[in-house]
């Protein structure tokens, strides 16, 4: 399913897919938006987890080891506020590149993975795409009708906030 992002005036789109098996429900969420800034400038923000608090909803703290732009094998530690409570997750950057792209996978916390991509359109504009895949298992699957729309909305809002942060700088 392809849907126009609520911030469609900025060229954003959001997609959502759902696959179910007997053991798990998986949601694939994607949000894309055009940024009126050079790709290298946007990549600087997208690839540094320490900057996530500026644009990702609910992030209390986020860091990668080593600090700075992600590298293959970087570990990620995040504390988020979800439903009013702190929630810690850990992950690893599984791949960086080609180009301005990286993939990650949670190692503690939710069963999820995803990627962030920045693709140049020309010297002054680029697109940013965020992809998140979440697997709900066991009794968690009962929450699927609530979790998927909430995550989809949050991802779209995060991309809009990223655009606002990029525009400020």
Phi, psi and omega in degrees: 000134176244131180230147176287133178297149175304332179265037183306335178297345178255013177080018183274151174224159176221140178232152178216139175224159182219130176235135181237142170232177178297330185267333187205155168251133179240134176246133174247116182244141181216136175227136181228140176212149175277138178243128181276049179218157178300145183304320182298322179292319179291319179301322179305321180279314184294326187269002181242105183301333179298339180267355183301327180302333182288337187223349180259127182298135174080356182284119175274314176209149177208136178207158175237155177234114006287157178293163178096196180303143184297151174227160178303130180091353176304138174263149185237135176232122181232144168237125182236156173259117180233124182053039176081001183238146177289142182222124182258138173223153178232152180205182180220143174277117186270337183200142173233130180086177001291155182070206182265083185206141169214153178244149180222163177214133175288141176248343177212133183110219182294152176275090185212161174207172180179194179206160174233133180227141172236122183237121180296140172259319174201193184292343185241356183222156176207171171245147175243134177233130175245129178236133177228131175244124182238133177248123176259132184239156175054226182296336177304330182302334179295338180274354185309316181297340180262322186290313184300310179297323179296314180294321179299313180297316180297317180297317178298317179296321179299318179294322176295318178295320177302316179301317179296318178297317180297320181292330179292327188264000000 
